[in-house]
Amino acid sequence: VDGCVLTGSFDSSIKLWDLQQGACRTTLTCPGAVTSLAVDWTTRLALCGTLTGALKLWNLSTSHCIWELGSAHKGSVSSLSLEQGSQRALSGSDDCTLKIWNLNSSKCAERPASEKSVG
């Protein structure tokens, strides 16, 4: 996956682009319009967030879905971050919540609600 970048789209796709070749290597499908995307190139994991509040974790080496949560948030996922080399992620949403996720178990520890959307 060296020399590659990821893009997410409102057509529900994530594309892995080879910058040297100028071509798409892989297309992955998310459960809705992609509003946020995070990548950890060390572990080769990608996490996408959608307009409907879903999260989906991908293994970029195999192009397989590790897990999917259809209702991770009640609003659109507006921000994502993967802790490099770790098994934790942070998601923020228009529903005014921040959640820290254990990527191994797909369980979260919800943080207090904000007065404004997070993103």
PyMOL commands that set and color helices and strands:
alter all, ss='L'
color gray80, all
select strands_A, chain A and resi 4-8+13-18+23-29+34-40+45-50+55-59+64-69+77-82+88-93+98-102+107-110
alter strands_A, ss='S'
color yellow, strands_A
deselect
rebuild
show_as cartoon
